[in-house]
Amino acid sequence: MIEEKDLQAIRAIARKYQVSRVLLFGSSLSASCDSRDIDLAVEGLADADYFAFYGDLMRSLSKPVDVVDLSRASKFVEMIEREGIRLDA
């Protein structure tokens, strides 16, 4: 699992950009695994804000981050919806 300070930063940045939903997924969910990055999926992020949002995450988090847009339907997004954990802002 990721550090509390990273969780707080993710929530604050999601609020700043009025993201409606954030899901944590992938190796970041495993308590027994020290993940090398943080995998997030977001919904409600304006296209114009994507790079600013991503940049804020990169500057604020202790590990690299990957961001997936939940509005783009795919099998991968379906898996994230099933297995991800919601981080409420």
PyMOL Python script that loads the backbone (N, CA, C, O; Angstrom):
from pymol import cmd

cmd.read_pdbstr("""\
ATOM      1  N   MET A   1       0.848  -1.182   0.000  1.00  0.00           N
ATOM      2  CA  MET A   1       0.000   0.000   0.000  1.00  0.00           C
ATOM      3  C   MET A   1       0.892   1.243   0.000  1.00  0.00           C
ATOM      4  O   MET A   1       2.052   1.187   0.411  1.00  0.00           O
ATOM      5  N   ILE A   2       0.351   2.338  -0.454  1.00  0.00           N
ATOM      6  CA  ILE A   2       1.160   3.553  -0.537  1.00  0.00           C
ATOM      7  C   ILE A   2       1.144   4.324   0.787  1.00  0.00           C
ATOM      8  O   ILE A   2       0.293   4.091   1.646  1.00  0.00           O
ATOM      9  N   GLU A   3       2.081   5.228   0.928  1.00  0.00           N
ATOM     10  CA  GLU A   3       2.235   5.985   2.164  1.00  0.00           C
ATOM     11  C   GLU A   3       1.083   6.965   2.368  1.00  0.00           C
ATOM     12  O   GLU A   3       0.493   7.459   1.407  1.00  0.00           O
ATOM     13  N   GLU A   4       0.775   7.234   3.625  1.00  0.00           N
ATOM     14  CA  GLU A   4      -0.323   8.146   3.971  1.00  0.00           C
ATOM     15  C   GLU A   4      -0.111   9.537   3.373  1.00  0.00           C
ATOM     16  O   GLU A   4      -1.067  10.171   2.926  1.00  0.00           O
ATOM     17  N   LYS A   5       1.137  10.015   3.361  1.00  0.00           N
ATOM     18  CA  LYS A   5       1.380  11.351   2.801  1.00  0.00           C
ATOM     19  C   LYS A   5       1.068  11.392   1.307  1.00  0.00           C
ATOM     20  O   LYS A   5       0.628  12.420   0.793  1.00  0.00           O
ATOM     21  N   ASP A   6       1.294  10.277   0.610  1.00  0.00           N
ATOM     22  CA  ASP A   6       0.939  10.208  -0.805  1.00  0.00           C
ATOM     23  C   ASP A   6      -0.579  10.194  -0.979  1.00  0.00           C
ATOM     24  O   ASP A   6      -1.107  10.853  -1.875  1.00  0.00           O
ATOM     25  N   LEU A   7      -1.280   9.452  -0.130  1.00  0.00           N
ATOM     26  CA  LEU A   7      -2.746   9.430  -0.189  1.00  0.00           C
ATOM     27  C   LEU A   7      -3.310  10.833   0.024  1.00  0.00           C
ATOM     28  O   LEU A   7      -4.218  11.257  -0.692  1.00  0.00           O
ATOM     29  N   GLN A   8      -2.776  11.543   0.999  1.00  0.00           N
ATOM     30  CA  GLN A   8      -3.245  12.902   1.274  1.00  0.00           C
ATOM     31  C   GLN A   8      -2.982  13.824   0.089  1.00  0.00           C
ATOM     32  O   GLN A   8      -3.828  14.649  -0.258  1.00  0.00           O
ATOM     33  N   ALA A   9      -1.820  13.688  -0.529  1.00  0.00           N
ATOM     34  CA  ALA A   9      -1.485  14.519  -1.688  1.00  0.00           C
ATOM     35  C   ALA A   9      -2.416  14.219  -2.860  1.00  0.00           C
ATOM     36  O   ALA A   9      -2.882  15.138  -3.533  1.00  0.00           O
ATOM     37  N   ILE A  10      -2.687  12.942  -3.105  1.00  0.00           N
ATOM     38  CA  ILE A  10      -3.590  12.559  -4.195  1.00  0.00           C
ATOM     39  C   ILE A  10      -4.969  13.167  -3.971  1.00  0.00           C
ATOM     40  O   ILE A  10      -5.560  13.728  -4.893  1.00  0.00           O
ATOM     41  N   ARG A  11      -5.478  13.059  -2.758  1.00  0.00           N
ATOM     42  CA  ARG A  11      -6.807  13.609  -2.444  1.00  0.00           C
ATOM     43  C   ARG A  11      -6.838  15.129  -2.641  1.00  0.00           C
ATOM     44  O   ARG A  11      -7.791  15.667  -3.204  1.00  0.00           O
ATOM     45  N   ALA A  12      -5.800  15.809  -2.179  1.00  0.00           N
ATOM     46  CA  ALA A  12      -5.755  17.271  -2.303  1.00  0.00           C
ATOM     47  C   ALA A  12      -5.696  17.700  -3.769  1.00  0.00           C
ATOM     48  O   ALA A  12      -6.382  18.641  -4.169  1.00  0.00           O
ATOM     49  N   ILE A  13      -4.892  17.024  -4.558  1.00  0.00           N
ATOM     50  CA  ILE A  13      -4.761  17.364  -5.977  1.00  0.00           C
ATOM     51  C   ILE A  13      -6.057  17.041  -6.717  1.00  0.00           C
ATOM     52  O   ILE A  13      -6.471  17.802  -7.592  1.00  0.00           O
ATOM     53  N   ALA A  14      -6.694  15.942  -6.384  1.00  0.00           N
ATOM     54  CA  ALA A  14      -7.982  15.595  -7.001  1.00  0.00           C
ATOM     55  C   ALA A  14      -9.028  16.672  -6.700  1.00  0.00           C
ATOM     56  O   ALA A  14      -9.811  17.040  -7.576  1.00  0.00           O
ATOM     57  N   ARG A  15      -9.042  17.172  -5.471  1.00  0.00           N
ATOM     58  CA  ARG A  15      -9.976  18.259  -5.120  1.00  0.00           C
ATOM     59  C   ARG A  15      -9.659  19.519  -5.923  1.00  0.00           C
ATOM     60  O   ARG A  15     -10.562  20.189  -6.425  1.00  0.00           O
ATOM     61  N   LYS A  16      -8.375  19.834  -6.037  1.00  0.00           N
ATOM     62  CA  LYS A  16      -7.950  21.037  -6.765  1.00  0.00           C
ATOM     63  C   LYS A  16      -8.477  21.033  -8.197  1.00  0.00           C
ATOM     64  O   LYS A  16      -8.901  22.068  -8.711  1.00  0.00           O
ATOM     65  N   TYR A  17      -8.449  19.867  -8.838  1.00  0.00           N
ATOM     66  CA  TYR A  17      -8.875  19.756 -10.234  1.00  0.00           C
ATOM     67  C   TYR A  17     -10.313  19.251 -10.374  1.00  0.00           C
ATOM     68  O   TYR A  17     -10.756  18.934 -11.477  1.00  0.00           O
ATOM     69  N   GLN A  18     -11.028  19.179  -9.273  1.00  0.00           N
ATOM     70  CA  GLN A  18     -12.433  18.767  -9.250  1.00  0.00           C
ATOM     71  C   GLN A  18     -12.658  17.419  -9.936  1.00  0.00           C
ATOM     72  O   GLN A  18     -13.626  17.228 -10.671  1.00  0.00           O
ATOM     73  N   VAL A  19     -11.739  16.493  -9.674  1.00  0.00           N
ATOM     74  CA  VAL A  19     -11.875  15.129 -10.187  1.00  0.00           C
ATOM     75  C   VAL A  19     -13.002  14.453  -9.413  1.00  0.00           C
ATOM     76  O   VAL A  19     -13.032  14.507  -8.183  1.00  0.00           O
ATOM     77  N   SER A  20     -13.921  13.823 -10.124  1.00  0.00           N
ATOM     78  CA  SER A  20     -15.087  13.236  -9.454  1.00  0.00           C
ATOM     79  C   SER A  20     -14.794  11.887  -8.813  1.00  0.00           C
ATOM     80  O   SER A  20     -15.468  11.488  -7.864  1.00  0.00           O
ATOM     81  N   ARG A  21     -13.791  11.183  -9.331  1.00  0.00           N
ATOM     82  CA  ARG A  21     -13.482   9.861  -8.769  1.00  0.00           C
ATOM     83  C   ARG A  21     -12.031   9.507  -9.043  1.00  0.00           C
ATOM     84  O   ARG A  21     -11.509   9.756 -10.130  1.00  0.00           O
ATOM     85  N   VAL A  22     -11.381   8.917  -8.029  1.00  0.00           N
ATOM     86  CA  VAL A  22     -10.001   8.436  -8.155  1.00  0.00           C
ATOM     87  C   VAL A  22      -9.958   7.004  -7.643  1.00  0.00           C
ATOM     88  O   VAL A  22     -10.427   6.718  -6.540  1.00  0.00           O
ATOM     89  N   LEU A  23      -9.399   6.109  -8.440  1.00  0.00           N
ATOM     90  CA  LEU A  23      -9.214   4.718  -8.029  1.00  0.00           C
ATOM     91  C   LEU A  23      -7.727   4.402  -7.989  1.00  0.00           C
ATOM     92  O   LEU A  23      -6.977   4.748  -8.902  1.00  0.00           O
ATOM     93  N   LEU A  24      -7.318   3.743  -6.924  1.00  0.00           N
ATOM     94  CA  LEU A  24      -5.965   3.214  -6.796  1.00  0.00           C
ATOM     95  C   LEU A  24      -6.020   1.768  -7.264  1.00  0.00           C
ATOM     96  O   LEU A  24      -6.922   1.026  -6.874  1.00  0.00           O
ATOM     97  N   PHE A  25      -5.063   1.359  -8.098  1.00  0.00           N
ATOM     98  CA  PHE A  25      -5.070  -0.015  -8.597  1.00  0.00           C
ATOM     99  C   PHE A  25      -3.644  -0.512  -8.789  1.00  0.00           C
ATOM    100  O   PHE A  25      -2.679   0.226  -8.593  1.00  0.00           O
ATOM    101  N   GLY A  26      -3.534  -1.763  -9.170  1.00  0.00           N
ATOM    102  CA  GLY A  26      -2.227  -2.340  -9.468  1.00  0.00           C
ATOM    103  C   GLY A  26      -1.442  -2.713  -8.226  1.00  0.00           C
ATOM    104  O   GLY A  26      -2.015  -2.995  -7.173  1.00  0.00           O
ATOM    105  N   SER A  27      -0.123  -2.712  -8.361  1.00  0.00           N
ATOM    106  CA  SER A  27       0.745  -3.165  -7.268  1.00  0.00           C
ATOM    107  C   SER A  27       0.660  -2.260  -6.043  1.00  0.00           C
ATOM    108  O   SER A  27       1.056  -2.666  -4.951  1.00  0.00           O
ATOM    109  N   SER A  28       0.157  -1.056  -6.206  1.00  0.00           N
ATOM    110  CA  SER A  28       0.004  -0.135  -5.072  1.00  0.00           C
ATOM    111  C   SER A  28      -0.979  -0.650  -4.031  1.00  0.00           C
ATOM    112  O   SER A  28      -0.963  -0.192  -2.889  1.00  0.00           O
ATOM    113  N   LEU A  29      -1.830  -1.590  -4.405  1.00  0.00           N
ATOM    114  CA  LEU A  29      -2.831  -2.135  -3.485  1.00  0.00           C
ATOM    115  C   LEU A  29      -2.266  -3.192  -2.551  1.00  0.00           C
ATOM    116  O   LEU A  29      -2.841  -3.453  -1.494  1.00  0.00           O
ATOM    117  N   SER A  30      -1.166  -3.796  -2.919  1.00  0.00           N
ATOM    118  CA  SER A  30      -0.625  -4.916  -2.159  1.00  0.00           C
ATOM    119  C   SER A  30       0.168  -4.439  -0.944  1.00  0.00           C
ATOM    120  O   SER A  30       1.132  -3.684  -1.071  1.00  0.00           O
ATOM    121  N   ALA A  31      -0.253  -4.892   0.228  1.00  0.00           N
ATOM    122  CA  ALA A  31       0.470  -4.554   1.459  1.00  0.00           C
ATOM    123  C   ALA A  31       1.815  -5.270   1.521  1.00  0.00           C
ATOM    124  O   ALA A  31       2.746  -4.791   2.169  1.00  0.00           O
ATOM    125  N   SER A  32       1.919  -6.410   0.851  1.00  0.00           N
ATOM    126  CA  SER A  32       3.144  -7.206   0.910  1.00  0.00           C
ATOM    127  C   SER A  32       4.150  -6.834  -0.175  1.00  0.00           C
ATOM    128  O   SER A  32       5.270  -7.345  -0.190  1.00  0.00           O
ATOM    129  N   CYS A  33       3.756  -5.959  -1.069  1.00  0.00           N
ATOM    130  CA  CYS A  33       4.617  -5.613  -2.203  1.00  0.00           C
ATOM    131  C   CYS A  33       5.005  -4.141  -2.127  1.00  0.00           C
ATOM    132  O   CYS A  33       4.144  -3.280  -1.952  1.00  0.00           O
ATOM    133  N   ASP A  34       6.288  -3.852  -2.256  1.00  0.00           N
ATOM    134  CA  ASP A  34       6.744  -2.470  -2.304  1.00  0.00           C
ATOM    135  C   ASP A  34       6.725  -2.029  -3.761  1.00  0.00           C
ATOM    136  O   ASP A  34       7.670  -2.287  -4.507  1.00  0.00           O
ATOM    137  N   SER A  35       5.660  -1.372  -4.159  1.00  0.00           N
ATOM    138  CA  SER A  35       5.492  -0.995  -5.562  1.00  0.00           C
ATOM    139  C   SER A  35       6.495   0.082  -5.964  1.00  0.00           C
ATOM    140  O   SER A  35       6.936   0.886  -5.142  1.00  0.00           O
ATOM    141  N   ARG A  36       6.839   0.077  -7.232  1.00  0.00           N
ATOM    142  CA  ARG A  36       7.784   1.060  -7.757  1.00  0.00           C
ATOM    143  C   ARG A  36       7.089   2.323  -8.242  1.00  0.00           C
ATOM    144  O   ARG A  36       7.726   3.359  -8.431  1.00  0.00           O
ATOM    145  N   ASP A  37       5.763   2.228  -8.444  1.00  0.00           N
ATOM    146  CA  ASP A  37       5.021   3.402  -8.878  1.00  0.00           C
ATOM    147  C   ASP A  37       3.625   3.385  -8.269  1.00  0.00           C
ATOM    148  O   ASP A  37       3.249   2.444  -7.569  1.00  0.00           O
ATOM    149  N   ILE A  38       2.870   4.428  -8.544  1.00  0.00           N
ATOM    150  CA  ILE A  38       1.506   4.550  -8.050  1.00  0.00           C
ATOM    151  C   ILE A  38       0.591   4.585  -9.260  1.00  0.00           C
ATOM    152  O   ILE A  38       0.740   5.437 -10.136  1.00  0.00           O
ATOM    153  N   ASP A  39      -0.354   3.658  -9.307  1.00  0.00           N
ATOM    154  CA  ASP A  39      -1.288   3.558 -10.426  1.00  0.00           C
ATOM    155  C   ASP A  39      -2.627   4.149 -10.019  1.00  0.00           C
ATOM    156  O   ASP A  39      -3.260   3.686  -9.070  1.00  0.00           O
ATOM    157  N   LEU A  40      -3.055   5.183 -10.750  1.00  0.00           N
ATOM    158  CA  LEU A  40      -4.318   5.846 -10.472  1.00  0.00           C
ATOM    159  C   LEU A  40      -5.192   5.861 -11.715  1.00  0.00           C
ATOM    160  O   LEU A  40      -4.701   5.953 -12.840  1.00  0.00           O
ATOM    161  N   ALA A  41      -6.489   5.768 -11.491  1.00  0.00           N
ATOM    162  CA  ALA A  41      -7.464   5.950 -12.561  1.00  0.00           C
ATOM    163  C   ALA A  41      -8.387   7.072 -12.122  1.00  0.00           C
ATOM    164  O   ALA A  41      -8.808   7.118 -10.966  1.00  0.00           O
ATOM    165  N   VAL A  42      -8.705   7.982 -13.042  1.00  0.00           N
ATOM    166  CA  VAL A  42      -9.499   9.154 -12.681  1.00  0.00           C
ATOM    167  C   VAL A  42     -10.697   9.311 -13.605  1.00  0.00           C
ATOM    168  O   VAL A  42     -10.697   8.877 -14.757  1.00  0.00           O
ATOM    169  N   GLU A  43     -11.717   9.954 -13.044  1.00  0.00           N
ATOM    170  CA  GLU A  43     -12.926  10.273 -13.801  1.00  0.00           C
ATOM    171  C   GLU A  43     -13.281  11.721 -13.503  1.00  0.00           C
ATOM    172  O   GLU A  43     -13.191  12.170 -12.361  1.00  0.00           O
ATOM    173  N   GLY A  44     -13.680  12.443 -14.530  1.00  0.00           N
ATOM    174  CA  GLY A  44     -14.120  13.817 -14.340  1.00  0.00           C
ATOM    175  C   GLY A  44     -13.023  14.855 -14.451  1.00  0.00           C
ATOM    176  O   GLY A  44     -13.231  16.013 -14.087  1.00  0.00           O
ATOM    177  N   LEU A  45     -11.872  14.470 -14.941  1.00  0.00           N
ATOM    178  CA  LEU A  45     -10.773  15.418 -15.136  1.00  0.00           C
ATOM    179  C   LEU A  45     -10.919  16.045 -16.520  1.00  0.00           C
ATOM    180  O   LEU A  45     -10.981  15.335 -17.523  1.00  0.00           O
ATOM    181  N   ALA A  46     -10.973  17.367 -16.570  1.00  0.00           N
ATOM    182  CA  ALA A  46     -11.073  18.063 -17.852  1.00  0.00           C
ATOM    183  C   ALA A  46      -9.820  17.792 -18.682  1.00  0.00           C
ATOM    184  O   ALA A  46      -8.706  17.790 -18.157  1.00  0.00           O
ATOM    185  N   ASP A  47     -10.010  17.563 -19.980  1.00  0.00           N
ATOM    186  CA  ASP A  47      -8.872  17.301 -20.867  1.00  0.00           C
ATOM    187  C   ASP A  47      -7.816  18.404 -20.769  1.00  0.00           C
ATOM    188  O   ASP A  47      -6.617  18.127 -20.796  1.00  0.00           O
ATOM    189  N   ALA A  48      -8.264  19.642 -20.658  1.00  0.00           N
ATOM    190  CA  ALA A  48      -7.341  20.781 -20.600  1.00  0.00           C
ATOM    191  C   ALA A  48      -6.491  20.777 -19.331  1.00  0.00           C
ATOM    192  O   ALA A  48      -5.441  21.419 -19.290  1.00  0.00           O
ATOM    193  N   ASP A  49      -6.934  20.059 -18.294  1.00  0.00           N
ATOM    194  CA  ASP A  49      -6.216  20.022 -17.018  1.00  0.00           C
ATOM    195  C   ASP A  49      -5.300  18.809 -16.862  1.00  0.00           C
ATOM    196  O   ASP A  49      -4.583  18.704 -15.867  1.00  0.00           O
ATOM    197  N   TYR A  50      -5.313  17.894 -17.827  1.00  0.00           N
ATOM    198  CA  TYR A  50      -4.600  16.625 -17.657  1.00  0.00           C
ATOM    199  C   TYR A  50      -3.120  16.829 -17.313  1.00  0.00           C
ATOM    200  O   TYR A  50      -2.636  16.261 -16.334  1.00  0.00           O
ATOM    201  N   PHE A  51      -2.411  17.615 -18.088  1.00  0.00           N
ATOM    202  CA  PHE A  51      -0.962  17.736 -17.877  1.00  0.00           C
ATOM    203  C   PHE A  51      -0.626  18.485 -16.589  1.00  0.00           C
ATOM    204  O   PHE A  51       0.364  18.166 -15.930  1.00  0.00           O
ATOM    205  N   ALA A  52      -1.432  19.466 -16.228  1.00  0.00           N
ATOM    206  CA  ALA A  52      -1.215  20.162 -14.953  1.00  0.00           C
ATOM    207  C   ALA A  52      -1.472  19.210 -13.786  1.00  0.00           C
ATOM    208  O   ALA A  52      -0.712  19.195 -12.818  1.00  0.00           O
ATOM    209  N   PHE A  53      -2.536  18.420 -13.875  1.00  0.00           N
ATOM    210  CA  PHE A  53      -2.871  17.421 -12.851  1.00  0.00           C
ATOM    211  C   PHE A  53      -1.727  16.417 -12.706  1.00  0.00           C
ATOM    212  O   PHE A  53      -1.262  16.144 -11.599  1.00  0.00           O
ATOM    213  N   TYR A  54      -1.283  15.877 -13.835  1.00  0.00           N
ATOM    214  CA  TYR A  54      -0.197  14.900 -13.845  1.00  0.00           C
ATOM    215  C   TYR A  54       1.087  15.518 -13.271  1.00  0.00           C
ATOM    216  O   TYR A  54       1.786  14.879 -12.485  1.00  0.00           O
ATOM    217  N   GLY A  55       1.386  16.735 -13.658  1.00  0.00           N
ATOM    218  CA  GLY A  55       2.578  17.411 -13.151  1.00  0.00           C
ATOM    219  C   GLY A  55       2.525  17.621 -11.645  1.00  0.00           C
ATOM    220  O   GLY A  55       3.524  17.428 -10.952  1.00  0.00           O
ATOM    221  N   ASP A  56       1.358  18.017 -11.136  1.00  0.00           N
ATOM    222  CA  ASP A  56       1.207  18.186  -9.689  1.00  0.00           C
ATOM    223  C   ASP A  56       1.428  16.866  -8.964  1.00  0.00           C
ATOM    224  O   ASP A  56       2.074  16.829  -7.917  1.00  0.00           O
ATOM    225  N   LEU A  57       0.896  15.787  -9.520  1.00  0.00           N
ATOM    226  CA  LEU A  57       1.110  14.467  -8.911  1.00  0.00           C
ATOM    227  C   LEU A  57       2.594  14.106  -8.913  1.00  0.00           C
ATOM    228  O   LEU A  57       3.129  13.659  -7.899  1.00  0.00           O
ATOM    229  N   MET A  58       3.252  14.299 -10.050  1.00  0.00           N
ATOM    230  CA  MET A  58       4.675  13.945 -10.168  1.00  0.00           C
ATOM    231  C   MET A  58       5.528  14.716  -9.156  1.00  0.00           C
ATOM    232  O   MET A  58       6.460  14.159  -8.576  1.00  0.00           O
ATOM    233  N   ARG A  59       5.211  15.989  -8.947  1.00  0.00           N
ATOM    234  CA  ARG A  59       5.983  16.814  -8.011  1.00  0.00           C
ATOM    235  C   ARG A  59       5.668  16.489  -6.552  1.00  0.00           C
ATOM    236  O   ARG A  59       6.501  16.720  -5.676  1.00  0.00           O
ATOM    237  N   SER A  60       4.483  15.957  -6.285  1.00  0.00           N
ATOM    238  CA  SER A  60       4.027  15.787  -4.901  1.00  0.00           C
ATOM    239  C   SER A  60       4.204  14.386  -4.335  1.00  0.00           C
ATOM    240  O   SER A  60       4.273  14.216  -3.118  1.00  0.00           O
ATOM    241  N   LEU A  61       4.278  13.383  -5.199  1.00  0.00           N
ATOM    242  CA  LEU A  61       4.309  12.000  -4.724  1.00  0.00           C
ATOM    243  C   LEU A  61       5.737  11.480  -4.585  1.00  0.00           C
ATOM    244  O   LEU A  61       6.660  11.976  -5.230  1.00  0.00           O
ATOM    245  N   SER A  62       5.897  10.475  -3.732  1.00  0.00           N
ATOM    246  CA  SER A  62       7.223   9.912  -3.459  1.00  0.00           C
ATOM    247  C   SER A  62       7.680   8.914  -4.517  1.00  0.00           C
ATOM    248  O   SER A  62       8.834   8.486  -4.518  1.00  0.00           O
ATOM    249  N   LYS A  63       6.762   8.542  -5.425  1.00  0.00           N
ATOM    250  CA  LYS A  63       7.072   7.574  -6.483  1.00  0.00           C
ATOM    251  C   LYS A  63       6.501   8.073  -7.803  1.00  0.00           C
ATOM    252  O   LYS A  63       5.613   8.925  -7.804  1.00  0.00           O
ATOM    253  N   PRO A  64       6.994   7.559  -8.923  1.00  0.00           N
ATOM    254  CA  PRO A  64       6.378   7.896 -10.207  1.00  0.00           C
ATOM    255  C   PRO A  64       4.907   7.478 -10.217  1.00  0.00           C
ATOM    256  O   PRO A  64       4.498   6.585  -9.475  1.00  0.00           O
ATOM    257  N   VAL A  65       4.129   8.128 -11.059  1.00  0.00           N
ATOM    258  CA  VAL A  65       2.693   7.853 -11.108  1.00  0.00           C
ATOM    259  C   VAL A  65       2.257   7.585 -12.545  1.00  0.00           C
ATOM    260  O   VAL A  65       2.766   8.192 -13.488  1.00  0.00           O
ATOM    261  N   ASP A  66       1.306   6.668 -12.692  1.00  0.00           N
ATOM    262  CA  ASP A  66       0.631   6.419 -13.964  1.00  0.00           C
ATOM    263  C   ASP A  66      -0.824   6.819 -13.775  1.00  0.00           C
ATOM    264  O   ASP A  66      -1.427   6.504 -12.749  1.00  0.00           O
ATOM    265  N   VAL A  67      -1.391   7.512 -14.762  1.00  0.00           N
ATOM    266  CA  VAL A  67      -2.780   7.959 -14.674  1.00  0.00           C
ATOM    267  C   VAL A  67      -3.558   7.415 -15.865  1.00  0.00           C
ATOM    268  O   VAL A  67      -3.156   7.583 -17.017  1.00  0.00           O
ATOM    269  N   VAL A  68      -4.684   6.757 -15.568  1.00  0.00           N
ATOM    270  CA  VAL A  68      -5.574   6.198 -16.583  1.00  0.00           C
ATOM    271  C   VAL A  68      -6.890   6.963 -16.530  1.00  0.00           C
ATOM    272  O   VAL A  68      -7.400   7.250 -15.447  1.00  0.00           O
ATOM    273  N   ASP A  69      -7.437   7.292 -17.688  1.00  0.00           N
ATOM    274  CA  ASP A  69      -8.722   7.985 -17.790  1.00  0.00           C
ATOM    275  C   ASP A  69      -9.841   6.951 -17.820  1.00  0.00           C
ATOM    276  O   ASP A  69      -9.926   6.147 -18.749  1.00  0.00           O
ATOM    277  N   LEU A  70     -10.697   6.973 -16.806  1.00  0.00           N
ATOM    278  CA  LEU A  70     -11.788   5.998 -16.713  1.00  0.00           C
ATOM    279  C   LEU A  70     -12.880   6.215 -17.757  1.00  0.00           C
ATOM    280  O   LEU A  70     -13.699   5.323 -17.978  1.00  0.00           O
ATOM    281  N   SER A  71     -12.910   7.372 -18.400  1.00  0.00           N
ATOM    282  CA  SER A  71     -13.960   7.631 -19.387  1.00  0.00           C
ATOM    283  C   SER A  71     -13.685   6.953 -20.727  1.00  0.00           C
ATOM    284  O   SER A  71     -14.553   6.927 -21.600  1.00  0.00           O
ATOM    285  N   ARG A  72     -12.509   6.416 -20.889  1.00  0.00           N
ATOM    286  CA  ARG A  72     -12.151   5.728 -22.141  1.00  0.00           C
ATOM    287  C   ARG A  72     -12.388   4.226 -21.964  1.00  0.00           C
ATOM    288  O   ARG A  72     -11.563   3.521 -21.385  1.00  0.00           O
ATOM    289  N   ALA A  73     -13.505   3.760 -22.462  1.00  0.00           N
ATOM    290  CA  ALA A  73     -13.913   2.365 -22.262  1.00  0.00           C
ATOM    291  C   ALA A  73     -12.893   1.396 -22.865  1.00  0.00           C
ATOM    292  O   ALA A  73     -12.448   1.561 -24.001  1.00  0.00           O
ATOM    293  N   SER A  74     -12.539   0.386 -22.074  1.00  0.00           N
ATOM    294  CA  SER A  74     -11.641  -0.673 -22.533  1.00  0.00           C
ATOM    295  C   SER A  74     -11.694  -1.822 -21.534  1.00  0.00           C
ATOM    296  O   SER A  74     -12.244  -1.677 -20.442  1.00  0.00           O
ATOM    297  N   LYS A  75     -11.132  -2.944 -21.904  1.00  0.00           N
ATOM    298  CA  LYS A  75     -11.045  -4.084 -20.981  1.00  0.00           C
ATOM    299  C   LYS A  75     -10.187  -3.714 -19.770  1.00  0.00           C
ATOM    300  O   LYS A  75     -10.466  -4.147 -18.652  1.00  0.00           O
ATOM    301  N   PHE A  76      -9.158  -2.925 -19.991  1.00  0.00           N
ATOM    302  CA  PHE A  76      -8.286  -2.484 -18.904  1.00  0.00           C
ATOM    303  C   PHE A  76      -9.075  -1.653 -17.888  1.00  0.00           C
ATOM    304  O   PHE A  76      -8.942  -1.857 -16.681  1.00  0.00           O
ATOM    305  N   VAL A  77      -9.891  -0.723 -18.374  1.00  0.00           N
ATOM    306  CA  VAL A  77     -10.724   0.097 -17.490  1.00  0.00           C
ATOM    307  C   VAL A  77     -11.718  -0.780 -16.734  1.00  0.00           C
ATOM    308  O   VAL A  77     -11.971  -0.544 -15.553  1.00  0.00           O
ATOM    309  N   GLU A  78     -12.280  -1.781 -17.391  1.00  0.00           N
ATOM    310  CA  GLU A  78     -13.195  -2.710 -16.714  1.00  0.00           C
ATOM    311  C   GLU A  78     -12.486  -3.415 -15.555  1.00  0.00           C
ATOM    312  O   GLU A  78     -13.067  -3.572 -14.482  1.00  0.00           O
ATOM    313  N   MET A  79     -11.245  -3.837 -15.762  1.00  0.00           N
ATOM    314  CA  MET A  79     -10.470  -4.489 -14.709  1.00  0.00           C
ATOM    315  C   MET A  79     -10.215  -3.517 -13.550  1.00  0.00           C
ATOM    316  O   MET A  79     -10.329  -3.893 -12.384  1.00  0.00           O
ATOM    317  N   ILE A  80      -9.876  -2.287 -13.873  1.00  0.00           N
ATOM    318  CA  ILE A  80      -9.639  -1.280 -12.837  1.00  0.00           C
ATOM    319  C   ILE A  80     -10.910  -1.052 -12.027  1.00  0.00           C
ATOM    320  O   ILE A  80     -10.854  -0.948 -10.801  1.00  0.00           O
ATOM    321  N   GLU A  81     -12.049  -0.973 -12.697  1.00  0.00           N
ATOM    322  CA  GLU A  81     -13.336  -0.770 -12.013  1.00  0.00           C
ATOM    323  C   GLU A  81     -13.614  -1.913 -11.031  1.00  0.00           C
ATOM    324  O   GLU A  81     -14.138  -1.685  -9.941  1.00  0.00           O
ATOM    325  N   ARG A  82     -13.265  -3.130 -11.419  1.00  0.00           N
ATOM    326  CA  ARG A  82     -13.505  -4.299 -10.558  1.00  0.00           C
ATOM    327  C   ARG A  82     -12.536  -4.361  -9.385  1.00  0.00           C
ATOM    328  O   ARG A  82     -12.942  -4.662  -8.262  1.00  0.00           O
ATOM    329  N   GLU A  83     -11.267  -4.080  -9.631  1.00  0.00           N
ATOM    330  CA  GLU A  83     -10.225  -4.346  -8.645  1.00  0.00           C
ATOM    331  C   GLU A  83      -9.703  -3.113  -7.909  1.00  0.00           C
ATOM    332  O   GLU A  83      -9.067  -3.240  -6.863  1.00  0.00           O
ATOM    333  N   GLY A  84      -9.964  -1.936  -8.443  1.00  0.00           N
ATOM    334  CA  GLY A  84      -9.440  -0.718  -7.835  1.00  0.00           C
ATOM    335  C   GLY A  84     -10.153  -0.341  -6.551  1.00  0.00           C
ATOM    336  O   GLY A  84     -11.275  -0.776  -6.293  1.00  0.00           O
ATOM    337  N   ILE A  85      -9.484   0.473  -5.753  1.00  0.00           N
ATOM    338  CA  ILE A  85     -10.037   0.981  -4.502  1.00  0.00           C
ATOM    339  C   ILE A  85     -10.233   2.485  -4.648  1.00  0.00           C
ATOM    340  O   ILE A  85      -9.321   3.212  -5.042  1.00  0.00           O
ATOM    341  N   ARG A  86     -11.434   2.930  -4.325  1.00  0.00           N
ATOM    342  CA  ARG A  86     -11.750   4.353  -4.460  1.00  0.00           C
ATOM    343  C   ARG A  86     -11.061   5.170  -3.366  1.00  0.00           C
ATOM    344  O   ARG A  86     -11.071   4.811  -2.188  1.00  0.00           O
ATOM    345  N   LEU A  87     -10.468   6.269  -3.796  1.00  0.00           N
ATOM    346  CA  LEU A  87      -9.875   7.232  -2.870  1.00  0.00           C
ATOM    347  C   LEU A  87     -10.765   8.466  -2.900  1.00  0.00           C
ATOM    348  O   LEU A  87     -10.734   9.227  -3.867  1.00  0.00           O
ATOM    349  N   ASP A  88     -11.538   8.668  -1.877  1.00  0.00           N
ATOM    350  CA  ASP A  88     -12.430   9.823  -1.849  1.00  0.00           C
ATOM    351  C   ASP A  88     -11.642  11.085  -1.569  1.00  0.00           C
ATOM    352  O   ASP A  88     -10.793  11.130  -0.679  1.00  0.00           O
ATOM    353  N   ALA A  89     -11.942  12.106  -2.350  1.00  0.00           N
ATOM    354  CA  ALA A  89     -11.286  13.403  -2.164  1.00  0.00           C
ATOM    355  C   ALA A  89     -11.986  14.129  -1.046  1.00  0.00           C
ATOM    356  O   ALA A  89     -11.608  15.250  -0.705  1.00  0.00           O
TER     357      ALA A  89
END
""", "prot")
cmd.dss("prot")
cmd.show_as("cartoon", "prot")
cmd.util.cbc("prot")
cmd.orient("prot")
